[in-house]
Each structure stands twice: as C-alpha cells, then as structure tokens.
Amino acid sequence: MPLYTVFGLQIDSELLVPWLLPGRNRAADVRIRLGSVPTALPEPLGKGGYFEATRDTFLFRVTDLARFLVVKGQEITIDRVPDSSEHLLRTFLLGSAFGALLHQRGLLVMHASSIQTARGAALFVGPSGQGKSTLMAALVDRGYAMLADDVTAIEVDSPSGPQAFGSFPRMRLSAEAAARLNYQIETLPRVPNSDKYLVPVDPFCGDALPVHAVFALNVHEASSITLAPVDAVDRFAIVGNNTYRYGFLEALGLRQMHFQAAAQLAKAVHVSRITRPASPFMLDELVDRLELEFGGPVSATQQIEQEVR
C-alpha cells in the first residue's frame, strides 16, 4: 500500500515524509529506500560538481548529509550520514532527487510555481527574486489552490493536452513576503541555503490539471504593470530556459527529448510576459490583472465535480 502521493505518483517510502499527501489504493510507482549507495558510477555519460549519471541511473551527493541514487524513474535509494537532519533529507529528496526521477520518467520538469484556476493550471516562471512565490501566496489568499511551488511536472503527451501534476502543500516564502501577507513563520523550518521558510498551504490541489498558461515574470523601473503574449520563438525560450535542473538532462542523455517536450508545450498553451515595477511591488494590482486571465478560482461545486470525475 503506497504511503504517499506526489506529482501524480504513488510512493512507497522508508523515509517518513509528512509533507506529502496520503497515498491512494493502487500499486506503488516509486519506491524510496534507505540503504547503501556507491560513491561513484562506472562510465558515467555526464557529471557535474555533485552528480553523475548513466542513461538509467543518477547519483548525487550532499556533503555531510547523504548520497541519493535514482534508478529508471522507479526507485530512490538514500545512503544517509548517521544522525543527519531528516528535514534536509526531505528537502533534497523532493527537490533534486525527484527532479532527476521525473526527468527519467519522461516528464517536462519546470522550475515554476503553479496554481489551479477555472481555466486550468497557470504556471509562473522567472529568475529568482522576480516574485513567483509571493505572487502565488497572494493568489492562494484570494482562494486559488496551489498546485506546486518551485517544481512543476508536466506530461506533454496526454491525450487531452499537457497536464500539470500537484506536488505537496508547502511553499517557500521569504520573511519579507510572509510579513507582507501576514504569514506567521517564527516556528517554521528554513529552506536550506536560502532566506526562505517552508510554509503550509491551504487550499491545495493534488490532482493533474490541463495547463492553461505560462507567465514569465520580470521587473522594470517603470511604474506600470504590463502583460503581453509572446511570439513563437520567445514561447519556446521561456519554456526551455525555465527547466528544473537542466544540467541533469545533459548527464542523463535526455536533451533531445526535452527539446521536443518544451516545443510541444510552448505550442499548446498561452505564454505571456508579465512586467511589474521593481518598487513598489504593486502586488494587489498584479493579482487583480491576472484574475481577468484566470476566470477566477475553482468553486467548491466545480471541485466536487472534478473529484467525482
């Protein structure tokens, strides 16, 4: 019986991960085990400073914490340092380890925050500091359910069009953003190597949703907010340049597959560029503007109808 569900997958895990939703009554897609992991792979296709890979196997190392071995998109083995932090283990498991696993499973893995709207999933991408998590938190306050924060996994070959999968009900917020939105963070864990905190989220959507649109966030020195569609070349660039852990793809020999998936998503969905003032943020005005694009949050009645289907 799977213990958890995340990214549309059923997870049987020896490591407790209370951030995840309970599993559903079907066979496990992925198994997480605690055990021995080699320090290196024989004849890797590619490697980086902390990882190496063959076509079916991905190994990465976190100093003083653990080694993670990801195999064929089906199994993750964690070789942990004795008495290492379980909070850190969960963070790297649901970040880099699952990022590699989702790549292995042929999904398009984007460095994006995403929410549920009446028209489907809306994704927000952009460099660090552009306000992705702050914007998503403000939309959650307006009644929109969070789908994913930081990592959004997409199946581009679904018969009904690209589908984005829910992750787990936690988002990363800086102290400044939390104060702006009245979140209490004093007792919450910090995100490793970051000034952000891991904040519980409600409402949250754990289901797969059709992708409605991708929004690229930018800032400028003007005093206005602009929202404009982009042409075909820029659509592909926005999708391709916001891939999660792009270096992993090269090591796994999956760059061509990723190119095709990114092109397919860019062609299938709306892609727009949002530009806002660097200061002030104009957060309420930006949310007002986006709500016109979303058709509003999903109502309680619509949510029940979707769960029944």
C-alpha positions, 0 to 999 in steps of 0.5 A: 500500500503506497504511503504517499502521493506526489506529482501524480505518483504513488510512493512507497517510502522508508523515509517518513515524509509528512509533507506529502499527501496520503497515498491512494489504493493502487500499486506503488510507482516509486519506491524510496529506500534507505540503504547503501549507495556507491560513491561513484558510477562506472562510465558515467555519460555526464557529471557535474560538481555533485552528480553523475549519471548513466542513461538509467541511473543518477547519483548525487551527493550532499556533503555531510548529509547523504548520497541519493541514487535514482534508478529508471524513474522507479526507485530512490535509494538514500545512503544517509550520514548517521544522525543527519537532519531528516528535514534536509533529507526531505528537502533534497529528496523532493527537490533534486532527487525527484527532479532527476526521477521525473526527468527519467520518467519522461516528464517536462520538469519546470522550475515554476510555481503553479496554481489551479484556476477555472481555466486550468493550471497557470504556471509562473516562471522567472529568475529568482527574486522576480516574485513567483512565490509571493505572487502565488501566496497572494493568489492562494489568499484570494482562494486559488489552490496551489498546485506546486511551488518551485517544481512543476511536472508536466506530461506533454503527451496526454491525450487531452493536452499537457497536464500539470501534476500537484506536488505537496502543500508547502511553499517557500516564502521569504520573511519579507513576503510572509510579513507582507501577507501576514504569514506567521513563520517564527516556528517554521523550518528554513529552506536550506541555503536560502532566506526562505521558510517552508510554509503550509498551504491551504487550499491545495490541489493534488490532482493533474490539471490541463495547463492553461498558461505560462507567465514569465515574470520580470521587473522594470523601473517603470511604474506600470504593470504590463502583460503581453503574449509572446511570439513563437520563438520567445514561447519556446525560450521561456519554456526551455530556459525555465527547466528544473535542473537542466544540467541533469538532462545533459548527464542523463542523455535526455536533451533531445527529448526535452527539446521536443517536450518544451516545443510541444508545450510552448505550442499548446498553451498561452505564454505571456510576459508579465512586467511589474515595477521593481518598487513598489511591488504593486502586488494587489494590482498584479493579482487583480490583472491576472484574475481577468486571465484566470476566470477566477478560482475553482468553486467548491461545486466545480471541485466536487465535480472534478473529484467525482470525475 
